[in-house]
Amino acid sequence: MVSVRARARQTWSVTTDQLALISADPRVMHGQAVIAGTRVPVSVILDCLAAGMAADEIIAEYPAVTVAGVRAAAAYGAALAREELLPLPQSR
């Protein structure tokens, strides 16, 4: 069994297949990144994950989203976090 830490090291970038599940079109949700073929923003999926929801709970709430879509949203968010930093409070 592969540990979570080892799996995280193996999946450090967004795959082409995952990128295919994310789209951005100025005519859909004002150009926000969404799960392709839906109007569900990636940010909503990330908010759900941050709130502790499991993939199956997210899918129950947003039936147009798949497990692969949830994983693609997480990978997309992780890629953005590697590229851009938000201002964080200074640690003491």
Residue, then its C-alpha position, 0 to 999 in steps of 0.5 A: m500500500v502506498s502511503v499518503r506522503a509517497r502518493a503526494r510526492q508522485t502527484w506533484s503536478v496537474t496531469t493532462d487528463q486532469l486539465a481536460l476536466i477543468s475549463a474557463d470560458p468567459r461565457v460560463m461563470h464569468g470565466q472562472a475555472v469550472i469543472a468542464g461541462t458544468r457550471v460548478p466552479v473549481s473554487v466551490i469544490l476546493d471550499c468543500l474539500a477545505a470544509g472537510m467534505a469527502a468526494d462522495e459528499i461533494i458529488a451528492e451536492y453537485p451530481a454533475v461532478t465526478v470523483a475525477g473532477v474533484r481530484a482535478a480541482a484539488a490538483y488545479g488548486a495545488a498547482l496554483a498554490r505552488e505558483e502564487l502566494l497569498p499574504l499570510p500572517q507573520s509567524r512569531 
